[in-house]
Amino acid sequence: MKIGIIGAGIGGMAIAVRASLQGHDVEVYEANDFPGGKLSEFRTKGYRFDAGPSLFTMPQYVDELFRLAGENPSDYFSYEKLSTVCNYFWEDGTALSAYADTDKFEEELLEKLLIPKGVLKDMLADSRTKYELTGRIFLEQPIHKLKPWFSKEVGKAMLKLYKLDIFKSMHQLNQKKLKHPKLIQFFDRFATYNGSDPYRASGILNIIPHFEHHFGAFFPKGGMINITNALHHLAVRNGVKFHFNKKVEKIRVEQGKAKGIICDGENIDFGAVISNMDVLPTYKKLLPNEKHPERILKAERSSSALIFYWGIKQSFPQLDLHNIFFSDFYKEEFDAIKSGSIHHDPTVYVNISSKLNLTDAPEGCENWFTMINVPHNSGQNWDKLIPEARNNILKKLSRILGVNIEELIETEEILDPRRIQLRTSSHGGALYGTASNSRNAAFARHANFSRNIKGLYFCGGSVHPGGGIPLCLLSAKITADELSEF
Ligand SMILES: Cc1cc2nc3c(=O)[nH]c(=O)nc-3n(C[C@H](O)[C@H](O)[C@H](O)COP(=O)(O)OP(=O)(O)OC[C@H]3O[C@@H](n4cnc5c(N)ncnc54)[C@H](O)[C@@H]3O)c2cc1C
């Protein structure tokens, strides 16, 4: 069958590979002149920056695609496991390294925060339990169908429902289990991994640390961009045809069936269409005359990001690949995001890929991807908010690192929610589609198939099972299973 895919994001490329391995004739239409969507790169004045994602977990989902195609993943794509997952800094001078080795991390917690051994491991064991009880159900199956609900796994999870902490917020749960404010903040931050708010998101999201501290955090050789390159080349090797600079205008539907697309005013026929574009604009722009799932389209969007890509003419030995400079006003920071604004003391994330990929910055310099969580774009005055945030970030980093950072910036680019929306069509520039701030968030996401239009599928961060690279790759797996039943 001829299959048309709209969008060459991570999810779009992964489903292209899977569909072509199912024997379909696959074509991808991409609005940009490059693949990868949010996962792209750019270069300026001797510096290279990964533009979007910086944290890579669950690399086995990328490997799986190569194996499916009968290839050895390491011939095309390699990565290293991080021994220090992330460095954390607070205003009072505390600096903490989260080591991948939990024994070493516990020693660090004891030395820096006087947290007795066992506390971290208990917390990670709880995370593991939550993952083992629900991970396969919610992340690897089509939960919008009845079949997965009549399985042994669901029965087992139901019996242990009390262990899932669905009815507490992440913060309430962490506060109850941890007591130490800095360790609570450390665990609360995992809510931001899918653009959510730990003071509102359900305690079930405490499965997230399991990804980072059990499976591990990784860095792809050559930078995050090589995830995009690897998938793009794999798809091409397997016969997928990419059309760049091709913005799809409409999905053609006849008698309840997806029949093809309209691009550059031309009708192109397909037996099935898969949208990797955000589901909201897919309905509003490409399917204006069809019935819309309004309740799903109105679900709260995840947070977005404000990023300053700085070429820094100094190197900082106390920093690593991932660095967090925590706000002293964590609750207020999320309250500000909820109200559509930015707190004056935001938590700042600095990613420095040149720590591992030395050619990403000139010698003695570093490429700082400096990011804060911000609300999605709902028409705020960004031209006022951005310089204010820049100033607050610079003051904070300079305070904690004891150096005037502004004087060290030799090149600067900025990405804000408006530009994320413009470049990827993600509604409001939300990074992860819908937020997971409500208990039923998993069900508030669109399924990977359309109930009303036969032969129409959805794959990527705005639909089931959610945003982030690993979930987009799982989204492709679930969509491929649906497609095989068409
Ligand atoms: C700044 C930032 C930081 C992030 N950090 C992380 C991280 O550290 N770790 C992590 O795992 N995830 C992270 N994410 C999230 C992750 O990048 C996304 O969840 C994932 O890349 C989304 O992939 P996707 O398949 O949904 O497609 P997208 O990347 O959203 O791409 C969709 C594609 O569809 C194309 N398109 C849209 N409309 C049309 C149309 N009409 N016609 C043709 N093409 C169209 C777009 O041009 C785009 O290329 C981050 C995202 C951002 C922006």
The ligand as a Gaussian input file, in Angstrom:
#p B3LYP/6-31G(d) Opt

LIG

0 1
 C       13.881000      22.785000      23.255000
 C       13.435000      21.369000      23.383000
 C       14.034000      20.532000      24.314000
 C       13.635000      19.214000      24.430000
 N       14.317000      18.376000      25.283000
 C       14.095000      17.049000      25.215000
 C       15.004000      16.148000      25.828000
 O       15.996000      16.565000      26.431000
 N       14.771000      14.813000      25.713000
 C       13.684000      14.327000      25.012000
 O       13.524000      13.097000      24.936000
 N       12.825000      15.165000      24.401000
 C       13.012000      16.505000      24.468000
 N       12.201000      17.365000      23.787000
 C       10.974000      16.837000      23.160000
 C       11.261000      16.140000      21.838000
 O       12.071000      16.955000      21.049000
 C        9.962000      15.892000      21.108000
 O        9.036000      15.186000      21.933000
 C       10.166000      15.080000      19.837000
 O       11.317000      15.452000      19.137000
 C        8.923000      15.302000      18.986000
 O        8.986000      14.517000      17.838000
 P        7.738000      14.365000      16.909000
 O        7.877000      13.056000      16.208000
 O        6.477000      14.583000      17.660000
 O        7.880000      15.481000      15.790000
 P        8.284000      17.030000      15.794000
 O        9.688000      17.170000      16.207000
 O        7.253000      17.840000      16.461000
 O        8.244000      17.275000      14.232000
 C        7.050000      17.375000      13.501000
 C        7.466000      17.593000      12.064000
 O        6.292000      17.746000      11.273000
 C        6.538000      18.773000      10.326000
 N        5.253000      19.322000       9.901000
 C        4.335000      19.940000      10.680000
 N        3.286000      20.317000       9.932000
 C        3.539000      19.914000       8.665000
 C        2.823000      20.021000       7.440000
 N        1.637000      20.603000       7.355000
 N        3.395000      19.484000       6.316000
 C        4.607000      18.881000       6.361000
 N        5.325000      18.767000       7.506000
 C        4.793000      19.285000       8.640000
 C        7.360000      19.779000      11.084000
 O        8.046000      20.652000      10.207000
 C        8.287000      18.882000      11.880000
 O        9.459000      18.575000      11.178000
 C       12.568000      18.714000      23.642000
 C       11.952000      19.556000      22.702000
 C       12.406000      20.858000      22.557000
 C       11.768000      21.743000      21.503000

